[in-house]
Amino acid sequence: MKNTPRIWLGFAITLSVLLLIGYGFVYQLQPFPSFWNDFWLNAATVGASFFTAATALMVMSAYHTQDAVHRVWLFFSIGFILWALAEIIWSSYNLTVGDVPVPSLPDYFWIAGYLFFGLGFAWQYHILFTITLRRGLVFLAGISLITLVATWFLQFQFGDLSSSSFVNLFYPLADLAVSIVAFYLVWSFRGGAMAFPWLTLLVFSLADGFYAWLEQTGTYAWSVDNGNILSLIADTIYTAAYLILAVGFLYQFFLLRYGPWAFGKRK
């Protein structure tokens, strides 16, 4: 029991690293027929997204249902479940149709996920700063408005006012907004280990931002037959973001369940 958290966390980290190495191997060397190369790459991202959703649910389960923080993690868990479903739908499109139109069905799931993240943060602020939930929701609405205005501004800068451009530019800005709110929570927790996982949301902002730039410049290509090193970097960072967040959640779950002593941290 004493070493169980360390063993499982070490196993999760090792498995994540091996998955990313395998991802790069398949992307670059294309060892299988074209369909199966794409299938395994999609499967890796889908698996990483479900790993994140599962570990978020684990953190939620560590709190009693009557605990106010339980509801925070319920919202977060629903958000990551929606993202995992979006990954499945996107992968299904990709494997059967090829190029996935933007916007399309998976985008609605991703955007809905942001809504639940926002609700989770609003509830967390309600708990942390003893403000009314209404003020928390007003704060959420303000952040959402700023994100939308910033997206439209970037569209004008790129000279592309299409709906696909809006969606692609919205994601990195939404990730950045979530990261900023999460970073403020980290500061409020005085940088404690319980707040650490939220810093990894910055990796999603980096991945989506890089992807948006590749899309706007016509450089991105999702297919191992047509891909390039920049596409590989963007896709690998994106998959890595799920894995890093999942490992952070797993670490948080073990802290909640076993306490700091499980990692050799005694006073």
ROPAMAR-658326 format. One line per field, with one value per residue: x, z, y of N, C-alpha, C in turn. Coordinates in pm, 1 decimal, decimal comma, m for minus. Example, Ala and Ser with C-alpha at 12.3 -4.5 7.8 and 13.67 -1.06 7.14 Angstrom:
# ROPAMAR-658326
n.east [1319,0:1285,0] .
n.up [780,0:708,0] .
n.north [m569,0:m225,0] .
ca.east [1230,0:1367,0] .
ca.up [780,0:714,0] .
ca.north [m450,0:m106,0] .
c.east [1320,0:1290,0] .
c.up [780,0:787,0] .
c.north [m330,0:3,0] .
***
This chain:
# ROPAMAR-658326
n.east [83,7:198,9:377,3:215,9:87,4:316,1:409,4:194,6:177,3:430,5:408,2:204,4:331,7:547,2:406,5:280,0:497,1:600,9:384,2:386,9:634,6:585,2:385,6:523,2:694,0:519,5:404,4:620,2:764,0:571,0:484,5:278,4:m1,0:m167,2:m429,4:m421,9:m205,6:m310,3:m524,7:m405,4:m277,6:m494,4:m622,8:m442,7:m463,9:m735,4:m735,3:m567,2:m726,5:m943,3:m812,5:m752,6:m1015,7:m1094,7:m917,2:m991,1:m1246,7:m1171,3:m1049,1:m1275,6:m1419,6:m1279,6:m1371,4:m1633,0:m1978,5:m2131,1:m1956,9:m1859,6:m1662,8:m1681,5:m1877,7:m1748,3:m1552,0:m1718,7:m1827,1:m1586,7:m1517,0:m1729,5:m1677,5:m1430,5:m1510,0:m1683,2:m1494,8:m1348,0:m1540,8:m1569,3:m1321,0:m1346,5:m1553,3:m1434,9:m1217,2:m1351,4:m1473,4:m1236,9:m1119,8:m1306,1:m1399,4:m1191,7:m1055,9:m1165,5:m1447,3:m1470,0:m1666,9:m1785,6:m1963,0:m1794,8:m1684,9:m1887,5:m1903,0:m1649,3:m1662,8:m1879,7:m1756,7:m1582,2:m1768,9:m1855,4:m1613,9:m1589,7:m1812,4:m1728,9:m1504,0:m1629,9:m1786,0:m1581,8:m1457,8:m1666,9:m1667,4:m1405,3:m1361,1:m1581,0:m1781,3:m2090,9:m2265,5:m2376,6:m2214,2:m1986,0:m2070,2:m2115,6:m1854,2:m1754,3:m1904,5:m1795,1:m1524,7:m1572,4:m1681,5:m1463,9:m1289,2:m1425,8:m1431,4:m1156,3:m1102,5:m1245,6:m1102,3:m848,7:m925,6:m981,8:m725,4:m592,2:m737,9:m936,6:m1257,1:m1410,0:m1618,2:m1476,5:m1222,1:m1278,8:m1347,6:m1108,5:m930,7:m1053,0:m1016,1:m734,1:m736,1:m945,1:m837,9:m622,7:m757,8:m882,6:m650,2:m539,8:m732,4:m711,7:m446,6:m466,6:m608,8:m412,2:m231,5:m393,6:m412,0:m166,8:28,0:35,3:61,4:m187,5:m289,9:m131,8:m189,0:m344,9:m179,2:m88,2:m272,6:m184,5:m33,1:m218,8:m309,5:m80,1:m55,7:m300,5:m276,8:m50,7:m148,0:m360,7:m218,2:m80,2:m298,8:m405,6:m201,8:m200,9:m39,9:m80,6:m144,6:m342,6:m265,0:m72,4:37,9:49,4:153,2:379,9:682,7:610,8:337,6:350,8:474,2:275,6:55,7:164,6:224,2:m34,5:m152,6:21,3:m50,0:m296,7:m205,3:m19,9:m187,4:m356,6:m179,8:m115,1:m366,7:m393,9:m188,5:m289,6:m517,3:m403,7:m280,1:m502,8:m628,9:m435,7:m263,4:22,4:229,9:242,6:412,8:650,3:660,3:691,9:627,6] .
n.up [0,0:75,6:m131,2:m350,6:m483,4:m598,8:m770,1:m954,0:m1057,9:m1171,7:m1362,0:m1525,0:m1626,0:m1765,5:m1956,2:m2095,6:m2208,5:m2374,8:m2547,1:m2681,1:m2807,7:m2976,2:m3127,0:m3271,1:m3413,4:m3580,9:m3724,3:m3864,7:m3991,6:m4102,0:m4081,3:m4139,6:m4359,5:m4524,0:m4416,0:m4166,4:m4042,2:m4001,7:m3843,2:m3601,8:m3509,7:m3465,4:m3273,1:m3063,3:m2979,6:m2910,5:m2703,2:m2520,6:m2458,7:m2330,1:m2113,3:m1975,4:m1915,2:m1751,7:m1532,1:m1434,0:m1343,1:m1141,2:m958,6:m890,6:m761,2:m528,7:m358,9:m124,5:m202,5:m91,1:m57,3:m153,6:m346,4:m495,1:m686,9:m849,9:m970,9:m1095,8:m1302,9:m1443,2:m1515,7:m1684,0:m1890,5:m1991,1:m2068,5:m2277,3:m2452,2:m2505,9:m2639,4:m2859,8:m2978,2:m3059,4:m3249,2:m3433,3:m3517,1:m3636,6:m3854,9:m3985,8:m4056,1:m4226,8:m4406,9:m4458,8:m4494,7:m4233,7:m4205,1:m4096,0:m3929,1:m3763,3:m3639,8:m3419,0:m3323,7:m3184,5:m2955,3:m2843,5:m2793,6:m2618,1:m2408,2:m2314,9:m2202,1:m1976,4:m1838,2:m1775,6:m1606,4:m1397,9:m1303,6:m1229,5:m1016,6:m848,7:m785,6:m651,3:m421,2:m323,1:m285,0:m152,1:m289,7:m448,0:m647,1:m869,7:m926,8:m996,1:m1233,2:m1388,7:m1413,0:m1562,6:m1799,0:m1880,7:m1937,2:m2147,2:m2340,2:m2389,8:m2502,2:m2738,7:m2873,0:m2907,2:m3078,1:m3310,2:m3370,3:m3438,3:m3665,0:m3844,2:m3864,0:m3996,6:m4224,7:m4292,9:m4276,3:m4248,0:m4119,3:m4047,0:m3999,3:m3777,1:m3582,3:m3564,5:m3469,7:m3235,4:m3053,3:m2950,1:m2814,5:m2634,3:m2485,5:m2377,9:m2223,0:m2034,4:m1920,5:m1802,7:m1608,9:m1460,0:m1379,7:m1206,7:m1007,6:m924,4:m812,9:m608,3:m454,9:m354,5:m508,4:m450,6:m452,9:m511,1:m696,8:m915,3:m1158,9:m1324,6:m1446,6:m1666,8:m1862,8:m2020,5:m2211,9:m2391,2:m2500,9:m2636,0:m2821,8:m2970,3:m3063,6:m3229,8:m3415,9:m3524,2:m3649,3:m3845,7:m3994,8:m4088,6:m4253,1:m4440,1:m4407,5:m4252,3:m4249,3:m4211,5:m4226,0:m4259,1:m4500,5:m4629,4:m4445,7:m4255,0:m4092,5:m3926,9:m3891,9:m3755,7:m3516,3:m3413,1:m3379,0:m3204,7:m2976,8:m2907,2:m2842,1:m2634,9:m2452,6:m2348,1:m2213,7:m2027,0:m1870,2:m1773,0:m1619,3:m1426,7:m1303,3:m1202,8:m1017,4:m843,0:m754,1:m607,7:m404,9:m273,4:m193,0:m52,5:71,2:123,8:222,0:73,3:m134,3:m15,5:125,7:410,1:706,8] .
n.north [m121,1:117,9:194,0:196,0:429,5:557,7:357,0:323,4:582,5:607,4:405,6:513,9:742,0:625,6:471,7:678,4:815,3:614,0:583,1:829,9:815,1:596,5:714,8:915,8:747,1:593,9:805,3:916,1:700,4:535,9:250,0:73,4:m17,9:260,9:326,6:198,4:320,4:580,3:503,7:405,7:634,1:806,3:650,1:667,6:935,5:945,9:755,9:887,8:1108,3:987,8:882,8:1116,7:1203,2:990,3:1009,3:1257,0:1196,2:1022,6:1196,8:1344,8:1143,7:1119,8:1307,3:1365,6:1330,8:1529,8:1729,7:2053,8:2087,9:1861,6:1905,3:2088,4:1929,7:1753,7:1908,8:1961,7:1700,5:1625,3:1803,9:1704,7:1450,7:1516,4:1621,4:1389,3:1238,3:1404,7:1363,0:1097,3:1117,9:1295,8:1141,5:928,8:1057,4:1132,8:888,0:777,1:970,7:1145,5:1449,4:1653,3:1851,7:2194,5:2425,0:2122,8:1831,0:1728,4:1968,0:2096,7:1943,3:1987,6:2264,5:2272,2:2143,5:2342,2:2512,4:2367,4:2354,5:2622,5:2652,8:2489,9:2633,1:2870,5:2779,8:2696,3:2939,8:3054,9:2897,4:2931,2:3206,6:3287,1:3424,7:3522,3:3283,0:3392,5:3613,7:3477,7:3354,6:3580,1:3670,9:3456,7:3494,9:3738,1:3669,7:3493,2:3665,2:3835,7:3649,7:3580,2:3828,6:3870,4:3657,7:3730,9:3962,3:3857,4:3717,1:3925,3:4025,1:3818,8:3828,6:3652,7:3565,7:3341,1:3072,2:2846,4:2947,4:3106,2:2912,3:2760,8:2955,4:3021,4:2809,6:2801,6:3047,7:3015,2:2805,0:2943,3:3132,5:2964,6:2865,4:3095,2:3158,4:2924,2:2948,7:3163,3:3041,6:2863,7:3042,6:3136,0:2908,8:2918,7:2801,9:2530,6:2165,8:2062,6:2230,9:2208,2:2045,8:2212,0:2393,0:2261,6:2301,1:2503,4:2379,8:2278,1:2517,7:2599,5:2386,9:2403,0:2664,0:2650,7:2468,6:2619,6:2823,5:2675,8:2587,0:2830,8:2913,1:2719,2:2497,8:2273,2:1920,6:1648,9:1340,7:1057,3:1014,3:1257,8:1429,9:1648,3:1763,2:1977,8:1940,4:1699,2:1782,5:1956,0:1778,8:1589,8:1741,0:1807,4:1556,4:1492,2:1687,8:1602,4:1372,1:1472,8:1629,9:1430,7:1271,5:1459,9:1489,8:1232,8:1226,5:1418,4:1287,0:1073,0:1218,4:1320,0:1083,9:929,1:1105,9:1331,5:1172,9:945,6:991,8:1020,0:1256,3:1392,6:1575,4] .
ca.east [0,0:283,9:438,8:120,0:74,4:437,6:414,9:95,2:214,3:544,4:356,0:131,1:430,1:619,2:315,5:257,8:619,0:606,5:279,9:432,3:741,8:518,3:313,4:620,9:743,9:419,4:385,1:734,6:809,5:455,2:515,6:160,3:m77,6:m208,8:m544,4:m385,8:m123,1:m402,4:m605,6:m331,2:m254,4:m621,8:m649,0:m356,1:m521,7:m861,0:m700,0:m514,8:m838,3:m1021,9:m729,0:m775,7:m1151,9:m1099,3:m847,3:m1074,3:m1351,2:m1107,6:m1036,1:m1410,5:m1460,7:m1206,3:m1447,8:m1767,4:m2080,6:m2182,3:m1850,7:m1882,6:m1562,9:m1726,1:m1950,2:m1647,4:m1491,7:m1823,4:m1828,2:m1463,1:m1522,8:m1821,1:m1606,1:m1331,9:m1584,5:m1727,7:m1377,1:m1315,4:m1640,4:m1533,4:m1206,9:m1397,5:m1628,6:m1339,0:m1140,1:m1440,1:m1477,4:m1106,2:m1091,5:m1405,5:m1418,4:m1063,4:m1051,9:m1281,4:m1490,3:m1473,9:m1706,6:m1863,6:m2018,5:m1704,8:m1659,9:m1991,6:m1866,1:m1535,1:m1708,1:m1960,3:m1661,7:m1536,5:m1877,8:m1852,8:m1494,6:m1623,4:m1901,5:m1647,3:m1424,4:m1721,4:m1822,1:m1462,4:m1442,9:m1774,9:m1623,6:m1276,7:m1364,8:m1711,8:m1862,9:m2215,0:m2251,6:m2413,2:m2094,2:m1897,6:m2120,9:m2090,4:m1712,0:m1743,1:m1957,2:m1699,1:m1412,2:m1620,7:m1695,5:m1328,7:m1235,4:m1491,7:m1383,9:m1017,7:m1107,4:m1285,6:m991,0:m748,2:m979,2:m959,2:m581,8:m558,4:m816,2:m1019,2:m1375,0:m1489,0:m1653,1:m1368,5:m1116,3:m1322,6:m1339,2:m968,0:m867,6:m1119,5:m964,3:m617,3:m771,6:m1025,1:m741,8:m545,7:m846,2:m894,0:m520,6:m523,3:m819,5:m652,0:m323,9:m507,9:m640,3:m284,5:m181,4:m480,1:m373,4:m26,7:115,9:43,0:55,1:m325,7:m323,1:m34,5:m237,1:m405,8:m75,7:m68,3:m365,8:m108,2:15,6:m327,1:m308,3:32,8:m85,9:m406,7:m225,6:37,0:m236,3:m433,6:m123,5:m57,6:m420,7:m418,6:m98,3:m216,4:72,2:m120,5:m200,8:m364,3:m255,0:69,2:85,3:69,3:197,3:514,1:738,2:535,4:213,0:387,0:496,6:146,2:m27,2:227,9:201,9:m176,1:m171,2:98,0:m123,8:m391,1:m133,5:36,7:m298,6:m404,5:m83,1:m134,3:m489,0:m367,8:m108,2:m379,5:m603,4:m327,7:m262,0:m629,7:m664,4:m334,9:m189,8:158,9:323,3:250,6:524,7:767,0:659,9:650,0:667,7] .
ca.up [0,0:90,6:m257,9:m460,2:m565,4:m676,9:m875,7:m1056,2:m1123,2:m1257,1:m1475,1:m1613,2:m1694,3:m1860,7:m2065,2:m2172,6:m2287,6:m2479,9:m2644,3:m2763,2:m2893,6:m3079,8:m3213,2:m3363,7:m3498,7:m3684,7:m3805,9:m3951,3:m4068,5:m4169,5:m4093,9:m4176,2:m4470,1:m4496,0:m4325,9:m4031,5:m3983,7:m3953,0:m3736,2:m3475,9:m3462,8:m3408,7:m3151,6:m2956,9:m2929,1:m2842,7:m2577,9:m2429,7:m2413,2:m2233,5:m1993,4:m1904,8:m1859,6:m1643,5:m1413,6:m1378,8:m1266,9:m1020,8:m864,3:m842,6:m669,4:m403,1:m274,8:m87,3:m286,9:m23,7:m58,2:m260,7:m452,5:m578,7:m801,2:m937,8:m1050,7:m1180,9:m1423,8:m1517,1:m1571,6:m1798,7:m1998,0:m2053,3:m2136,2:m2404,7:m2540,0:m2548,6:m2741,7:m2978,7:m3041,6:m3126,7:m3368,0:m3528,9:m3572,2:m3725,8:m3978,2:m4050,9:m4112,1:m4328,8:m4505,7:m4489,5:m4434,8:m4148,1:m4221,9:m3977,6:m3811,5:m3781,9:m3515,0:m3302,5:m3271,1:m3086,9:m2830,8:m2785,8:m2741,9:m2499,2:m2302,3:m2256,7:m2119,5:m1846,9:m1766,6:m1721,0:m1491,8:m1289,0:m1247,4:m1162,5:m887,4:m764,9:m734,5:m554,2:m297,7:m275,9:m244,6:m89,1:m366,0:m492,7:m772,3:m977,6:m962,0:m1065,4:m1369,5:m1459,0:m1445,1:m1673,0:m1919,2:m1922,0:m1998,9:m2274,6:m2433,6:m2427,8:m2590,8:m2868,9:m2936,7:m2948,3:m3194,9:m3425,6:m3401,5:m3511,0:m3797,1:m3926,0:m3886,9:m4099,2:m4344,7:m4322,9:m4190,9:m4261,5:m3993,8:m4011,9:m3941,5:m3642,5:m3490,9:m3544,3:m3387,3:m3104,7:m2962,7:m2868,9:m2726,0:m2525,7:m2400,5:m2305,0:m2121,1:m1928,7:m1854,0:m1718,2:m1491,7:m1380,1:m1319,4:m1092,7:m902,2:m873,7:m725,8:m490,1:m373,2:m320,6:m585,6:m392,0:m543,3:m551,2:m809,2:m1021,3:m1288,5:m1409,8:m1525,2:m1791,1:m1964,3:m2110,5:m2321,9:m2489,9:m2568,9:m2728,8:m2930,0:m3055,5:m3128,6:m3337,8:m3517,3:m3591,1:m3738,9:m3960,2:m4076,5:m4154,8:m4356,3:m4534,0:m4389,2:m4181,4:m4327,3:m4126,7:m4291,4:m4259,5:m4639,0:m4671,6:m4332,8:m4254,7:m3958,0:m3847,5:m3853,6:m3654,0:m3389,8:m3364,2:m3334,6:m3090,5:m2861,5:m2871,2:m2770,6:m2511,4:m2359,2:m2277,1:m2125,6:m1916,4:m1782,1:m1707,7:m1515,6:m1319,9:m1230,8:m1129,3:m902,6:m750,2:m694,1:m505,9:m291,7:m201,5:m137,1:38,0:140,5:74,7:266,1:m30,4:m222,0:67,6:173,2:549,5:775,5] .
ca.north [0,0:235,4:233,6:183,7:551,2:578,4:255,4:354,3:707,1:575,5:327,7:605,8:827,2:540,9:438,4:800,4:840,5:512,2:614,0:942,1:764,2:518,6:809,9:972,6:639,2:565,4:925,9:940,4:584,1:476,6:107,3:m4,7:40,6:398,5:333,8:155,9:426,3:682,7:445,6:399,7:770,9:850,7:572,3:719,4:1060,3:910,6:691,7:990,2:1191,8:911,3:875,2:1242,8:1201,4:891,0:1059,5:1364,7:1127,7:969,4:1308,0:1373,4:1036,7:1134,2:1399,9:1320,7:1394,1:1649,0:1830,5:2151,6:2070,3:1749,6:1960,5:2148,2:1823,0:1697,6:1991,4:1937,3:1565,0:1628,8:1872,2:1616,2:1343,7:1574,0:1628,5:1253,5:1204,2:1482,7:1296,4:977,7:1160,5:1351,0:1029,8:853,6:1136,5:1130,1:756,1:740,5:1077,7:1208,5:1582,5:1679,4:1991,0:2281,5:2345,6:2000,3:1777,5:1725,1:2102,8:2128,3:1875,6:2058,8:2394,4:2242,3:2112,4:2468,8:2563,8:2298,6:2400,0:2753,5:2633,1:2437,6:2741,7:2963,2:2719,6:2696,5:3076,1:3071,4:2832,1:2980,4:3347,6:3308,5:3518,3:3460,0:3208,9:3483,6:3690,5:3385,7:3337,7:3706,7:3665,9:3360,9:3559,3:3838,9:3600,4:3439,3:3777,3:3878,1:3546,0:3593,2:3952,0:3846,2:3568,4:3812,4:4052,4:3780,2:3689,5:4044,7:4036,0:3721,0:3855,2:3536,0:3575,5:3219,1:3005,2:2753,5:3029,8:3146,4:2797,6:2725,8:3058,7:3024,4:2707,4:2841,2:3158,6:2957,1:2733,9:3043,7:3189,5:2863,8:2857,8:3214,1:3140,1:2818,0:3001,4:3244,2:2946,0:2815,4:3149,1:3139,4:2794,1:2943,6:2714,5:2397,9:2051,4:2039,4:2318,0:2185,1:1996,4:2313,0:2459,3:2187,5:2350,1:2589,2:2296,8:2276,0:2646,7:2594,5:2292,9:2456,8:2783,4:2607,0:2409,6:2727,8:2891,2:2587,4:2587,9:2960,8:2925,0:2608,0:2405,4:2152,0:1809,7:1531,5:1211,5:1023,3:1018,1:1396,5:1510,6:1704,8:1769,6:2074,6:1873,9:1601,3:1853,8:2003,8:1666,4:1525,9:1829,4:1797,2:1430,0:1502,4:1773,7:1515,1:1280,7:1550,2:1667,0:1308,9:1234,9:1557,9:1454,1:1109,0:1268,0:1486,3:1184,2:1001,4:1308,8:1326,6:953,9:874,2:1210,6:1355,4:1068,6:841,0:1025,7:1044,3:1394,5:1399,3:1696,7] .
c.east [86,3:335,8:341,8:106,1:196,2:444,7:319,6:127,7:333,4:502,3:285,3:227,4:504,3:532,8:290,8:377,3:628,4:502,3:323,3:546,1:682,4:443,9:408,0:674,6:648,0:404,7:497,4:768,3:697,6:473,7:398,6:98,0:m139,2:m322,9:m503,7:m288,7:m211,7:m485,3:m531,2:m301,0:m381,6:m650,9:m565,2:m414,9:m652,8:m832,0:m649,3:m627,8:m924,2:m944,3:m748,4:m913,1:m1160,3:m1032,0:m921,7:m1187,0:m1295,4:m1092,1:m1172,9:m1453,0:m1391,3:m1275,9:m1584,4:m1869,4:m2139,1:m2079,1:m1871,7:m1786,4:m1600,7:m1797,4:m1854,5:m1590,7:m1593,1:m1829,4:m1703,6:m1467,6:m1614,0:m1752,4:m1507,9:m1397,7:m1633,8:m1611,7:m1339,0:m1413,2:m1612,0:m1418,3:m1251,5:m1468,4:m1533,7:m1260,7:m1223,9:m1455,5:m1347,4:m1078,7:m1187,7:m1418,1:m1285,0:m1053,2:m1180,4:m1321,9:m1494,0:m1563,5:m1785,5:m1902,1:m1918,7:m1678,0:m1764,4:m1960,4:m1748,4:m1579,5:m1794,6:m1870,1:m1610,5:m1643,0:m1874,9:m1726,2:m1522,7:m1713,7:m1824,1:m1564,8:m1512,2:m1759,8:m1702,6:m1437,9:m1548,4:m1734,6:m1502,9:m1284,6:m1497,3:m1790,9:m1990,1:m2190,0:m2285,0:m2293,8:m1993,4:m1939,4:m2102,3:m1943,7:m1688,2:m1790,5:m1859,4:m1579,1:m1451,4:m1630,3:m1558,5:m1267,4:m1295,1:m1443,1:m1241,2:m1012,2:m1144,4:m1172,8:m883,4:m796,4:m955,0:m810,7:m536,1:m633,2:m902,2:m1136,2:m1464,3:m1516,3:m1543,0:m1251,5:m1152,4:m1304,4:m1193,4:m895,2:m926,7:m1053,6:m840,7:m647,3:m855,9:m934,8:m663,5:m629,4:m861,7:m763,8:m499,2:m607,7:m760,5:m525,9:m357,6:m547,6:m512,7:m226,2:m263,2:m450,9:m228,2:67,2:128,6:27,0:m87,0:m365,2:m235,7:m94,3:m289,6:m303,7:m56,8:m168,2:m295,1:m55,7:m91,2:m330,2:m196,5:0,5:m190,9:m361,4:m137,9:m45,2:m309,4:m343,0:m97,5:m178,6:m432,4:m316,5:m104,0:m107,6:28,8:m178,4:m217,4:m372,7:m107,8:126,0:121,5:128,0:339,4:559,3:661,9:402,5:238,7:404,5:363,3:63,0:31,4:209,2:58,3:m203,5:m98,9:23,9:m225,6:m318,1:m75,1:m72,3:m348,3:m310,8:m94,2:m257,6:m467,2:m286,2:m196,3:m470,7:m530,3:m301,9:m388,5:m658,8:m565,8:m258,4:m46,7:257,4:342,0:366,3:647,9:775,2:604,2:696,8:787,6] .
c.up [0,0:m42,7:m375,9:m543,7:m653,5:m794,8:m988,6:m1130,1:m1216,9:m1380,1:m1575,4:m1692,1:m1801,3:m1982,0:m2155,5:m2262,9:m2402,8:m2587,9:m2737,2:m2856,5:m3009,3:m3178,3:m3317,1:m3460,9:m3613,2:m3779,2:m3907,7:m4043,0:m4142,8:m4190,1:m4141,4:m4304,6:m4427,9:m4395,0:m4182,9:m3963,3:m3923,3:m3835,7:m3603,2:m3421,5:m3400,1:m3276,9:m3035,0:m2895,8:m2855,1:m2707,3:m2475,0:m2373,8:m2310,3:m2103,7:m1909,4:m1839,4:m1740,3:m1517,2:m1351,5:m1294,4:m1137,5:m914,7:m805,4:m737,9:m534,0:m307,4:m243,8:m169,7:m224,0:m18,3:m176,6:m376,8:m544,6:m703,3:m900,9:m1030,8:m1134,8:m1312,0:m1508,0:m1586,6:m1693,2:m1917,1:m2067,8:m2120,0:m2272,1:m2502,6:m2592,0:m2656,9:m2871,8:m3053,3:m3117,4:m3256,8:m3475,0:m3596,3:m3669,0:m3859,3:m4056,1:m4121,0:m4223,8:m4440,6:m4551,3:m4418,1:m4356,5:m4163,9:m4090,0:m4009,0:m3851,1:m3644,6:m3398,4:m3242,4:m3167,3:m2951,7:m2764,6:m2722,1:m2617,5:m2380,9:m2234,1:m2164,6:m1980,7:m1768,3:m1700,1:m1599,6:m1370,9:m1222,6:m1172,9:m1024,8:m793,0:m705,5:m629,2:m418,4:m237,8:m218,4:m180,3:m157,4:m408,4:m624,5:m891,1:m1022,4:m1036,1:m1210,1:m1452,2:m1502,0:m1563,3:m1804,1:m1972,5:m1991,5:m2136,0:m2379,5:m2482,0:m2526,1:m2730,7:m2944,1:m2986,6:m3071,1:m3320,2:m3468,5:m3481,5:m3650,4:m3891,7:m3959,4:m3996,1:m4229,9:m4387,4:m4225,2:m4200,4:m4123,9:m3949,9:m3947,9:m3798,2:m3543,2:m3461,0:m3456,3:m3246,7:m3006,2:m2883,6:m2773,2:m2608,2:m2429,7:m2314,8:m2193,7:m2003,5:m1849,3:m1758,9:m1591,4:m1399,4:m1309,6:m1198,3:m975,5:m839,1:m775,4:m597,2:m396,0:m327,1:m386,0:m532,6:m494,6:m592,1:m672,1:m930,5:m1155,6:m1380,7:m1490,9:m1660,6:m1899,4:m2062,4:m2230,8:m2431,0:m2569,1:m2672,1:m2848,6:m3025,1:m3128,8:m3246,8:m3452,5:m3595,1:m3689,1:m3862,8:m4053,3:m4155,6:m4266,6:m4457,5:m4522,8:m4330,8:m4276,2:m4235,0:m4214,2:m4293,4:m4400,2:m4681,3:m4563,2:m4347,5:m4110,6:m3869,2:m3801,1:m3743,8:m3518,3:m3329,7:m3306,7:m3211,4:m2964,2:m2812,4:m2791,9:m2637,2:m2407,3:m2280,0:m2172,9:m2004,2:m1816,8:m1704,5:m1595,0:m1397,4:m1236,6:m1146,0:m1003,2:m797,4:m680,0:m582,0:m383,0:m206,8:m128,1:m28,8:117,7:89,1:112,7:160,1:m125,2:m141,0:121,5:314,5:609,9:867,9] .
c.north [124,7:285,7:231,0:310,8:576,1:482,3:290,3:484,1:684,9:497,9:418,8:694,1:747,3:508,7:559,3:830,3:740,7:539,0:726,7:901,1:683,2:606,2:868,3:869,5:610,7:683,9:940,2:822,6:512,4:325,2:21,1:50,8:174,0:407,6:301,5:253,2:534,5:631,1:448,8:537,9:828,5:780,4:624,3:845,6:1034,4:847,8:791,9:1076,0:1118,3:889,9:1000,7:1244,7:1106,0:943,3:1177,8:1304,8:1069,2:1078,3:1341,7:1270,8:1047,0:1230,2:1339,9:1397,4:1520,0:1761,7:1923,9:2132,5:1954,5:1801,3:2025,7:2040,9:1747,0:1775,0:1965,7:1801,2:1559,9:1695,8:1780,6:1495,8:1393,4:1584,6:1490,2:1206,5:1279,0:1416,1:1171,4:1015,8:1213,1:1238,5:947,0:924,3:1118,8:997,4:717,4:843,2:1136,1:1341,4:1607,7:1825,6:2065,3:2400,6:2222,0:1947,5:1774,9:1862,7:2142,4:2063,2:1946,3:2191,3:2375,4:2208,7:2237,4:2528,3:2499,8:2332,3:2534,3:2742,4:2579,8:2545,8:2842,1:2909,4:2718,7:2835,3:3107,4:3013,2:2903,8:3121,4:3386,8:3420,7:3446,3:3388,4:3299,1:3566,3:3603,3:3365,7:3464,9:3714,0:3573,0:3423,3:3664,5:3777,3:3546,7:3548,8:3824,9:3778,7:3556,9:3716,4:3934,7:3756,1:3646,2:3906,8:3978,8:3743,7:3806,3:4059,4:3940,2:3745,4:3739,6:3534,5:3451,8:3156,8:2909,1:2828,4:3069,3:3032,1:2763,6:2827,3:3064,5:2928,2:2751,7:2955,8:3109,4:2880,1:2832,7:3105,5:3093,1:2856,4:2975,4:3202,0:3033,7:2867,1:3088,4:3155,4:2891,6:2917,4:3154,6:3024,4:2804,5:2841,6:2573,9:2287,8:2025,3:2123,3:2289,7:2141,5:2104,7:2391,6:2391,1:2228,1:2443,3:2510,2:2286,7:2405,7:2651,4:2506,3:2348,8:2582,8:2748,9:2548,7:2518,1:2800,7:2807,0:2586,0:2718,7:2977,3:2811,1:2503,2:2272,6:2047,6:1690,8:1408,0:1177,8:1024,1:1159,6:1485,7:1562,0:1719,7:1867,5:2015,1:1770,9:1668,5:1898,3:1890,1:1597,6:1609,4:1816,8:1669,6:1432,7:1585,9:1691,9:1430,0:1353,1:1587,7:1545,4:1266,0:1331,7:1528,3:1328,5:1138,6:1334,8:1386,4:1110,6:1088,5:1315,2:1195,5:907,0:979,6:1222,3:1245,7:961,5:866,0:1064,9:1185,3:1398,8:1529,1:1665,7] .
***
